[in-house]
Amino acid sequence: LLGKAAADGGLAAAAFGLALHYSIMLVMVGVFVLSATRLPTLTRRPVLWGLLYGLGLYLVMNWIVLPLRWPETFGAARPISVANQVFANLILVGLPISLITARRLRRPAA
């Protein structure tokens, strides 16, 4: 969003970038939690659905969102880079979202 100014923005640009990153993640979590409240199967098999959700997030971000925003930078990617990104989205994003959601939604009401 800041373009080249992001490199020169210092602490303010870094804080904005961090806030933006967490905002995007909040939307990703919110979509899964909202879906899980309507589709109980997502909490019954959280590992499977977490991995699939992570893969879906990777596909949406890397094939739709980022290429629309920066078309000049997205083309053929190196296989190791793709593998790293897919791993991160599956294991570090989708899986924790689903496991935490399943745990929180399965708790009996106090």
C-alpha positions as MATLAB code, in Angstrom:
seq = 'LLGKAAADGGLAAAAFGLALHYSIMLVMVGVFVLSATRLPTLTRRPVLWGLLYGLGLYLVMNWIVLPLRWPETFGAARPISVANQVFANLILVGLPISLITARRLRRPAA';
ca = [
       0.000    0.000    0.000;
       2.851    2.380    0.718;
       4.858    1.410   -2.343;
       8.462    2.594   -2.348;
       7.752    4.796    0.678;
       7.566    1.651    2.803;
      11.337    1.226    2.551;
      11.910    4.765    3.806;
       9.063    4.932    6.312;
      10.981    3.728    9.314;
       9.156    2.642   12.433;
       5.795    4.074   11.330;
       5.822    2.057    8.090;
       6.901   -1.071    9.976;
       4.077   -0.630   12.494;
       1.592   -0.100    9.669;
       2.841   -3.233    7.907;
       2.558   -5.262   11.094;
      -0.978   -3.986   11.731;
      -1.945   -4.757    8.137;
      -0.501   -8.261    8.372;
      -2.411   -8.997   11.569;
      -5.596   -7.555   10.063;
      -5.354   -9.962    7.144;
      -4.735  -12.824    9.550;
      -7.732  -11.772   11.642;
      -9.919  -12.073    8.543;
      -8.468  -15.513    7.785;
      -9.214  -16.695   11.330;
     -12.652  -15.098   11.336;
     -13.677  -16.848    8.132;
     -12.673  -20.237    9.538;
     -14.318  -19.689   12.930;
     -17.538  -18.455   11.338;
     -17.520  -21.431    8.962;
     -16.851  -23.849   11.834;
     -19.862  -22.562   13.766;
     -22.035  -23.412   10.771;
     -20.249  -26.598    9.652;
     -19.468  -28.777   12.703;
     -17.423  -31.190   10.601;
     -14.638  -28.600   10.600;
     -14.184  -29.098   14.340;
     -14.602  -32.884   14.244;
     -11.622  -33.333   11.906;
      -9.482  -30.256   12.607;
      -6.221  -31.642   11.245;
      -7.680  -32.491    7.852;
      -9.659  -29.259    7.546;
      -6.815  -27.143    8.877;
      -4.424  -28.491    6.266;
      -7.007  -27.987    3.523;
      -7.769  -24.475    4.760;
      -4.060  -23.636    4.775;
      -3.774  -24.893    1.201;
      -6.817  -22.844    0.202;
      -5.316  -19.737    1.791;
      -2.071  -20.302   -0.098;
      -3.925  -20.655   -3.398;
      -6.098  -17.581   -2.865;
      -3.236  -15.367   -1.716;
      -0.629  -16.494   -4.252;
      -2.795  -17.076   -7.307;
      -5.363  -14.294   -6.873;
      -4.670  -11.575   -4.284;
      -0.942  -10.960   -4.669;
      -0.828  -11.223   -8.491;
      -3.703   -8.730   -8.723;
      -1.838   -6.298   -6.462;
       1.670   -6.801   -7.888;
       1.321   -8.429  -11.346;
       4.894   -7.576  -12.358;
       6.425   -9.594   -9.510;
       4.393  -12.770   -9.756;
       5.323  -15.244  -12.417;
       7.099  -18.572  -12.334;
       8.312  -19.351   -8.823;
      11.141  -21.641   -7.839;
       9.910  -25.041   -6.576;
      11.695  -24.652   -3.221;
      10.003  -21.299   -2.686;
       6.569  -22.752   -3.479;
       7.222  -25.726   -1.175;
       8.281  -23.383    1.631;
       5.180  -21.220    1.236;
       2.819  -24.202    1.024;
       4.405  -25.754    4.133;
       4.113  -22.481    6.053;
       0.462  -22.007    5.110;
      -0.507  -25.598    5.941;
       1.471  -26.099    9.152;
       1.897  -22.578   10.538;
      -1.415  -21.010    9.481;
      -4.212  -23.445    8.626;
      -3.455  -26.122   11.203;
      -3.191  -23.818   14.251;
      -6.339  -21.958   13.209;
      -8.322  -25.194   12.979;
      -6.920  -26.806   16.131;
      -7.522  -23.741   18.289;
     -10.997  -23.247   16.815;
     -11.910  -26.884   17.416;
     -10.687  -26.722   20.987;
     -12.581  -23.510   21.749;
     -15.829  -24.542   20.058;
     -15.892  -28.009   21.660;
     -15.753  -26.651   25.217;
     -19.022  -27.078   27.069;
     -20.730  -23.887   28.138;
     -19.775  -22.875   31.677;
];
